[in-house]
Amino acid sequence: MEIDFNEYKLSSELRGHEDDVRGICVCGNAGIATSSRDRTVRLWSLEGHKYAASRILLGHTSFVGPLAWISPNEEFPEGGVVSGGMDTLVLVWDLRTGEKVQTLKGHQLQVTSVALDGGDIVSASVDCTLRRWRNGQPTESWEAHKAAIQAVIKLPSGELVTGSSDTTLKLWRGSKSTHTFAGHTDTVRGLAVMSDLGILSASHDSSIRLWSLSGEVLMEMVGHTSIVYSVDSHVSGLIVSGSEDCSAKIWKDGVCVQTIEHPGCVWDAKFLDNGDIVTGCSDGVIRIWTVHQDRLADSLELESYASQLSQYKRSRKRVGGLKLDDLPGLEALQVPGTSDGQTKVVREGDNGVAYAWNLREQKWDKIGEVVDGPDDNLRRPVFDGIEYDYVFDVDIGDGEPIRKLPYNRSDNPYDTADKWLLKENLPLSYRQQIVEFILQNSGQKDFTLDSSFRDPYTGSSAYIPGATSSMSAVSAKPTFKHIPKKGVLVFDVAQFDGILKKITEFNNALLSDSENKNSSLTELEFSRLGAIIKVLKDTSHYHSSKLADVDIALLLKLLNSWPLAMIFPVIDILRMTVLHPDGATVLLKHVEAENGVLSEIIKKVTTNPAIPANLLTSIRAVTNLFKNSCFYNWLQKHRSEILDAFSSCYSSPNKNLQLSYSTLILNYAVLLIEKKDQEGQSQVLSAALVIVEEENLEVDSKFRVLVAIGSLMLDGLVRKIALDLDVEDIAKAAKASKDAKIAEVGADIELLTKQS
């Protein structure tokens, strides 16, 4: 149908999600499906001209993103929905029953996009792969890009198109790439088909492009001021886009014809067949927008939305570095000033207005509106009691200590370099190198020096030609409070007397049980167990004491032969044994000789329904393996199965289990950074980002996970993946925490997100 452009206005708001709405899927006549950070998929059915909630689909264990609609067929008489999540799963839902009918496991990291190709499902992931599924089974997978894949769509011609963090789009015929589209300067986040014209792409570079299938850019749409997350088109020729800049924009013939402001980030925007637009926002609300007068919201709803928008803008607005909402109202002017010229800033509507106290006339004189101050969300670093935009750590090499270099962006970098070199008693010939890394690390790569600048100390211009001396190494590092994490954490406290008492109790129970009597300890074995505990108690002699093969063999025998409900005190002894240098070495010999022995124990104690005591002692035992480098290769090799096996721990109401899993994640981060294992780092980052979203995570657990995230992000490639996984939101939430250390590590992560 042809749509003459008229301004879109609010039609209705759909409320129900408890967190950001991340994805929207138009489900034919069945309605609309939406996904959320709240881990749910919700279906909204059309009732008259309005949509109403009809089903909640529960199954994902972390936030849900991409959705695809399965049209009604023999298998799904009322249609189905495919969803992908941060939990690495692709789930298939039958809308007739609301039940999950398929769980597709295979991706290693977050599933970012799903598409239907005939009867097949194609999924894309941050793990750089595309996977094809048929009847619930994988049929093929291939590495489609060298960086995270953010989107996949199917063209009417049958080919697939992918968009990636490597800034390109690729056209696929089967698993063969036939063309690469290059042009965007940052991550390609969203894709859509433009009927009879080509492919639309939305990018982190704030632009939208229309491409012909031959790779030619037909149109570039620029207008958003931040990341563009989504794009869609209508047969009328209209295009809609959703962005981090809190707006949906409508485009016609390459020109933005309307901007629809939202009280939060717009994650997704889709056209309905009738030309209405659906948007999903970070405030958890789905909104329908229309140009048809008979579908407009009533006046009360429109006023309510205008109020939401105004309140949101005011909450973000800053005046003189203060939040507008924090300013006093006009009533503050009823209190007399204390001295002539004293100033006070008050809130008048959506503005901050400054007043000065007139002592002679005993009244407040209006000075004028205060211009918005800079974003003070980042706590400015302090050096020698003074706040600066940056305080760099400067390593000049040659065994010299790290030195602090404070800098404000308003300062002339050459002036700053000269003063600092004189203060630090370093040669002025180092000036150019210092200036270059100031510019590089403060994001002023395009700084151009006025040629009239004269050095205040030497009278010469800034650069000294022919200077030969140079610093052996210059590096500037932002100052972080809690990252990177150095060294691993272990659980090294044990109540040995209590452990032995519990083993004695269980052993007596076995002796009195005719069926299990043969599994009980002999007197010699019990004595052996006492000797093991004696060695483990004496930590002052760990450097010289030994544990024998028979000691480790006895522990492994008990773990394999005793009833599942009785093995947790034995696991606890094993937990302490791996902290003993010789004990760890002997255990590794058994692990290598009896292939899979540790893996089998882990599988045994984590299989549902898991016994909490087994789960806690075993995850702590695995965490303690990081203490000894002899287990590093084993831990790397079995990374995926270990993280999967214990993944239920982070959402457990048991705070000790939460802390143990967070510590496991942190130790893996430290190990994989040391081993430069980027694939492993990406997996651990993905797991950490899932954990930190857990609402009931206790403070120490959250802190350790955040430290892991920050430490991993020091690597540029992993930082890129983290940005694609919306780590900025996590950093902001952490920085706003009332707990000081959470806020500090949140600030560390936010600083990392701003690095190029």
N, C-alpha and C positions, 0 to 999 in steps of 0.2 A: 504494500500500500504506500501511496505517496503522502509524505508528511510535510506540510508547509511549516517552517520553523516558527514556533511561538515559544514563549518562555515557559520552562518547566517549573512547576510548583509542587509542593508537598501534597501527596495523596493520602498516605497513611504511614504509620510507624508500627513495626512488628517487634514486640518486646518479649523476651523469654531467655535469650542467651545471657549467661552470667559473666561473659568476658568478650574480648574482641571478636567481631564477626570476620572470619578470614576468607571465606569462599562462598560463592553463590552459583547455583545451577538451576537453570530454567527447565522444569520437568514436564514439558508438553502441557496437556490438560490436567495433569495431576497436581500442578502447583509449582512451588519454589522449594528447593532444598538449600540449606545454609549450613556452614561449618564454623566452628569457633575454637578459640583458645580454651574454652571450658570443657573440651574433650567430647563434645556432642555434635551430632548432625541432627538438624531439625527440619521437618517438612511442614510447609504452610500451604493450605488448600484454599482455593478461591470459593468464597461464599458471597454470591451477588457480585458487587464490584470490589469487595474487600477480601484480604487474605486473613486466615486465622490458623493458629497452631493446630496441627493434626497428629503429628508423631514426633517422638524423641528417640533417636537411634543411639544406643549406648554400646560401646565396644572398644573404642580407642583408649589408650592409656596415657596419651599426651595430646597436645593440641592438634586439631584437624585442619587441613588446608584445602587441597584440591578436591573437586567433585565432578562427576560425570553422570549423565542420565542414560539409563538403558530403556529404550522404548519398549512398550508392552510386546511380549512375544509368548511363545508356548511355555517357556521356563518361568517367565515373569509376567503373568497375565495383567497385572496392574503397573508394570514397569519396575525398574530397580535403580539403585544409586550405587556408584563406586566412590569410595572415599580414600584419601591418602593422608598419612599423619606423620608427625614428628617421631612417633614410635616405630618408624620404618615399615609399617604395615600398609597393605592395600586391602580394604574390606569391601565386600559386595553385600548389598542389602536388598531384600525382597520387600517392596512397599506394600504388598498385600498383607503380610504378617508383621512387618516392622522388624523382622529378625535378620541377623547376620547369617548369610548362607555360605560365604567363602572367606577364608583368611589367607591372603597371599603373602608368604614370607620369602624374602630373598635379598631385598635391599639392605645395605649396611648402614645407611644414613637416612635422614629425613626424605620422605616422598614429597616431591614438590609439585607434581602435575600428573594427571591421568587423562587418557583419551580412549575412545572406542574406535576400533578398526575392524568393521564387520562384527563378527562374534568375539573378537579378541579384545583384551584390555592391554593397553600400552601404558607403562608407568615410567616416570622420570624421577631422578633422585640427585641429591647433593653428592652421592657417591660416584657421579659422572657416568652412570650407566642408564641405558634404556632397557626395560624388560618387557617381554611379550608373554601374556598369560592366555591360556585357552582351557575352558572348562575347569578352572581352578588350579591348573598346573602350569608351571613355567615351560615355555617352548624355546625361547632364545633370549639372550641378553648380550649387549655389546657396549663397549666404552664409546660413547658418542661424542664426548668433548673431553678436554684435559682439565676442565674445571667444572664446578657444580652445574647441573642442568636445572634450569628454573621453570621451563615450560615446554609442553609438547602439544601440538594440535594435528588433526588430520585434515588435509585439503580435500575438496570435492573430487579432485583428480586421482585421489588415492594415496598420494605421497604423505609423508610425515614431515613436520617442521619442528625443530627444537631451538630454544633460546638458552643461552648459557652465561655464566659469570665470566667466561673468556671474552665477552662483548660481542660474540658472533651469533648468527642464526645459521642453521644447516638444514638443507633439504635432503630427505632420505627416500630412496626407493628400496624397500626391504631394509636390510641392514647396511646398505651401501650409500655413502654420502655422495650426492651428485652435484651439490653446489654449496659454497660457504658465502654468506652475506656479511660483509664487514662494513662498518660505518659508525656504529655506536661507540662511545668512548668509555662506557661502563656496563655493568651487568645488564643483560636482556632479561627482564623479569616477567613480562606477559606477552602473549601472542593471541591473535584473532584473525579470522578470515574476513577479508573485505570482498563482498560478493562481486564477481566478474572483474575484479581489479588486481587482487594480490593478497599480500600478508601485512597485517599491522603488528608493530612491535612496540612495547613500552619498556623504558629503560631507567636505570638508576641515574643516567646522565640528564634526567628531567625532560627528555624529549620523547615524542612518538613518531615513528616512521611508517610510511606505506611503501612496500617493496613490490616490484613486479616479480614474477617467478624466475625471471632471468637474472635477478639480483640488482636491478636498477632501482635507485631511490626515486619514487614518483612524487613523494611529498614528505616534508618534515614539519611537524607541529611542535612549536616551542611556546611555552606559556606557564607551565608548572614551575615551581621554585624549589622542588625537592624530588625525591625518588617517585617515579611513576610505577605503580604496582600492577595496574591492570588496564586493559583496553578492550573495547567491544564495538561492533558495528551493527547498523540496522539497514534493511533493504532500502530505506529512504535515502541512504547516503550519509546519515548522521553517524558520528563516532563519539563514544563516551570514554573517559579515562578517569582512574582513581589514583590519588597520590598521598604521599606523606605530608604534603602541604595543607592537609585538611580540606581538600576540595575535590569535587568531581567536575570535570570540564566537558562541555559539549562542543564538538567541532563540526563545521560544515565547509567543504571545499578548502580544508587546510587552515581555516580561521576559527578561533575560539569565539563562539557566539553566545556562550553563557558559562558562568562559573557558579556552581552550587556549593556554598560553604557548608561545612559540617563541624560538629563539636568534637572533632578527633580525626585521626588518620583514616582515609578511605582505602580499605584494603582491596575491595573488589567492586566492580560496577558492571551491570549487564542490562541489555535491552530485553524487554518482553516483546512478543510478536506484535502486540498492539501499539508499540512505540513507547510505552512507559519504560521508565528506568528504575532498576533496583540497585541500591548501594548498601554495602556492608561497612560498618564503621567501628573504630576502636572503642567506642562507648558501649558496644554490645547491642546496638540497635540496627535493624534492617529498615530501610526507608524506601517507599515507592514514590516516584515522581511522575507527574503527568502534565500534558498540555490540554487535556480535556476538562472543560469546566464541570461536567457532571461527575467527575471522579476526584475533584479537589477535596482536601481535608476541610472540615468546618472551621469557622473563625477561631474557636477556642483552641483547636489543635495547632493552627497556624501561629497564634499568639504564643502558645506554649513552646513551639519550636524556636521562634524568634528569641524567646527568653533564654532557652537552653544555649543558643548560639552566643547571645550576648554575655551570658554568665561564663561560658567557656573562654571567650576572647578575653574577658576581664581577668579570669584566673591566670591567663598566660601573659597578660600585659605587665610590663615592668616600668616603673617610673623612678628615675634616679637610682636604678639598681635594686629597687624594692618592688615586691609584688603589689599591684594596684589594690588587691583585696586586703592587703595588710595596712593600707593607709587609713587614718581616722576619717570619719565623715565631717560634714560642716559643723557638727556640734562641738568639735574640738576648738573652734574659733570663739566659743563662749568663755573659754579659760583665758584670762589676760596673760600677756607675755611678761617676761622677767627683765628684759633689757631692750634698749632701743635697737631696731634692726634685726632682732631675733627672727629667724625664718621658720615657717611651718608649712609642710606640704599636706594637703587634704584631698580626699577623693570627692570629685564632683561628677556624677554620672560615670562615664567611662574614661575620665581623664584625671590626672593629678594636677592640682593647681597650687602654686606657691603664694604664700602671704608673708608680709613682714610686719613686725610689731612697731606701731607708731607710738612712742612713749609719751610725746607731748599731747597728742589727741586721744591717747588711751584706746586705740582701735587697731584692728588688723587691716593693712592695706594690701590689696590684691596686686601681685607682681605679674603673674601670667601663668600660662599652662607650662608644665614641665615636660620637656621632651623625653620620650622613652629612653631609659638607660640601657646599657649593654646587658646581655644575658649573663647573669651572675651565677648560673647554675653550677659552673665549675668553681670550686674554691681556689682562689688564686694562691699560688705558692708564696711563702714568706721567706725572706733571706735577710738576716741581720735586723729583724723587726719590721721590715718594709715589704709590702705586697708587690709582686711583679706578675706580668703575664706569663713568664717562663723563668724557671731556674734550672739551667742545664748542668749535668755532670760532664765535665770535660776531662778526658783522659789524654794527656800529652805524651804518654809513653815513657820510655827510658827509666822505668821503675819509679817515676814520680807519682805522688798521691793524686787521687781524683780531686779536681778543683771545681768550685761552684761558680757559674757565670749567670748572673741575673740579667734579665732583658725585658723591656716593654716594647710592644710593637710600634709605639709612637716615637721611639728613640731612633736616632741615626745609627745603623749597625757599625759603621766605621768608627764613630765617636765612642760607642760602647766597647768595641774591640780595643781601641787605643787605651782607654781608661783602665780596662781590665788587665791588659798586658803590663801597664806600668804598675798597677796595684800588685800583680802577681810576680813582678820583677822578671818578666819574660821578654825576649827580643821583639822589637816592633816589627821586625821582618816577618813575624808570624801573622801579621794583621790580616792578609788576604784570606788565609785559610780559616781564621776565626770568623771573619765576615761571611764566608761562604757557608759554613755550617750553621751560623745564626739564621741566615736567610732560608736555608734548606729546612731547618727544623722548626721555623716559625711560619712556614708556608708562604714565604715571600719570594718565591722563585723568580718573579718578574720584576723585582726591585731594580730601579734604575737610579744611579747616583747622579745628582746635579754636578755637572763638570766644574762648577764654581766652588765646590766644597774644598776647604783648606783645612789641613790637619792642625788642630789647635796647639799641638805640642811641637811639631817640627816645621810648620808653615808650608809644608808640601802638600800635594794632592794625596788622595787616599792610598794609591797603589805605588809601591817603590819598585820601579823597573830594575831588573838585574839582581834583585836580592836573592842570595843563594841559600841562606839557611832556611830550614823548614822543620816543622814538628815531625817527629818520627811517626806519630799517630795522633789524629784528632778525632774524637767521636763525641757527639752530644747525645745525651740520653735524658729523656724526661725523668723526673723524680717520682718514683712510685713508692707507696707506703708498704704494700704487702706482696708485690710480685717482682721478680719470679720467685717461686717457692724453691728453696734449695734443700735437698735431702728429703728422706721419706719419713713418714710417721708410723709408729708401731704401737701395738697393744701389749705392753710388757709387764703388766701387773697381774699377778695370779695368787689366788688363795689356795696354795698347795695342800694345806691340811684339809680344807673343805673338799677339794677335788678327790683326795685319797679316801676321805670319809664316804663320799658319794659312790665311788667305785666299790668300796667294801660293802656298802648297802646293796648295790646292784648284784654284786658277786654272790652275796648270801641268798638273794632272791633266786638266782639261777641255780644255786646248789639245792634249793628246796623245791625246784621245779623239775619234775622227772623228764619232761620233754626237752628242756634246755640245759640240763645238768652238765652235759658234755662240753658246753661252751664256757663253763666257768673256769676261773683261773686256778691253776695248781698252786701249791704252796711256794714252789720254786719260782713260778711266774709272778706271783704276788710280791715275793721278795725282790725280784728283778725290777718290778714296777717301783717299789720303794727306793731302790738304788738309783733309778733314772731321776726320780723327783729330787733326791738328795743332790745329784750333780746339777740339776737345773736351779735349785735354790741357791747354790754357791756361786753367785755371779762374779765374785772377785777372782775366781780361778777359771773363768771361761777360756782364757788364753791358753791354758794348759790341760784342762780336763777333757776327757774323751767319752764318747758314747759308742757302744759297739753295734755291729750289724744286728746282733740278736735283740738289742734294745728296740731298734726301729722296727724290726720284723715283728716283735711282740705287739707294738702299737698298731701296726697295719693289720695284724691277725685279728685283734679285738674289734677294729673298725669294720672288718668284713664278716665276723662271726657273731658278734653280739646283736641282740635285738635293737632295732632302730631307735627306740625310745630310750635306750641306755647308753648310747655311745658319746653323748656330749661331753662328759668329763674326760674321756679318752682324747677327743678332738682338742680339748683344752690343754692337755699335756703336749699334744703335737704342736699346738700353737706356740708354746714356750720352747719346744725343742728346736723349731726352725730359727729361733733367735740365738741358739748356741752354735758357734761357728762349725764345730765338728759335727754336731747333730744335723745341721743343714746339709753338710757335705755327704754324710752317710745316707740321709733321706734321699738326696738326689740320685745316689747310686741305685737305690731301690726303685725310684721312679723310672730311671732309664732302663733298668733290667726288667721291671714288670710294667711294660708299656701300658699307659692308661690308668695306672693304679690311683693316682690323685684325681684324675678326671672322673673316674667311676665313683669315688667317694663324694665328690662335689655333686654329681648327678643324683646320687643316692639321698643326700641330705636336703637337696633343694626341690626334689620332685613333690608336687602337691599331693596331699596337704602336708606341707613342711612343718616340722616340729620347731617352734621358735628357739629353743635352747640349742638345737643342732645348727640352725641357721646362723645364730649369733656367733657360736664358737668357730664354725667353719669359715665364715667370711673374715673373721679376725685372724684365723690361721693363714688364710690366703694372703691377707693384707701384710702379715708379718714376713711372708716370703720375700718381699721387696728389700728386706734388711740385708740379704746376702746376694752378692752379684752372681753367684753360681746359678741362681734361679732365673736370671734375667731373660735368657733365651726361652725358657719354658713359659714364663709369664707372657712374653711377646707372642709366642706361637699359639697359646690358648686364650688370648685376649678376648675374642668374641664370645666363646662359650662361657668364660668366667663372668663377663659383664652381663650376659643374658641370664645365666643361672641365678645370679643374686639380684636381678633387676627389681624384684618385688620388694626389696628391703627399703628403698627410698620412700615408698608410699605407705610403709607400715606405721601403725600408731605407736610402735615401740621405738622410742627415741634412740636407744642404743643401736638398733638395727640401722636406723637412718644415719647415725654418725659413722658406723662401720662402713656402710656403702659409700658415703661421701669421702671417707679416708681412702678407700680402695680406688676411687676415681682420681683423687689427688695424687696418690702414689703412681698410678698409671701415667698421669700427665707428666710427672717428674721423670719417670723412666723413658717414656717415648720421646720426650724432648731431648734427653741425653743421647738416645739412640738415633735421633733425627729421622724417626719413623713417621712421615707425614700422613700416611693412610691411617695408622693407628691413632695419631693425634686427632685426626678428623672424627674418628669414631668416638673417642673419649669426649671430645668437645660436644658432639651431638648428644651423648648420654648426659653430660653435665648440664646442658641447656634444658633438657627435659626435667631433670631433678630440681633445678632451681625454680621451676614454675610450680612445684608442689606447694599448695597453700599451707599445709600443716608442718612444713619442714622447720625443725628447731634451729636456733640461731647458729650454734657451732657447726652443724651440718651444712647450713647454707653458706657460712663463711668459707668452709673448706672447698665447697664446690665452686664458689666464686673465685677463689684463689687459683683453682685449677683452670678455670676459663681464662682468667687474666694471663696466667703463665703460658698457656697454649697460644694465646693471641699475640705473643711477642714475635712469633713466626709470621711473616707477611702473608703466606698462602693460607694459613689457618685463620689469620685475622680476616681475610677476605671471605672465607666460608662463614665465620661468625657473623660478619656484617650481613651476609645473605640470609642468615638465620635470625635476623632482627635482634642482635645482641644489644643494640642501643636501648631498646625498651627495658631489657633486664638491667642494664647499667643504671638507667634513670630510676627505676623502682628501688634498686639497692641503695642508690645515693640518697633517696628520700627516707631511708629507714631510720628509726629512732635509735637503733643500736649503732654505736660509734664505729665499730670495726666493719660492720656490713656497709655502712655509708662510705667508709674510707676505701674499701676494695671496690665498691661501686664507682667511686671517683677515679680509681686507677683504670678500671675497664673503660670508662667513658673517655678518659684521656687517650687510651689506645685506639678507640674508634675514630678519633680525630686525626690520627697519624696517617700520612699518605703511604 
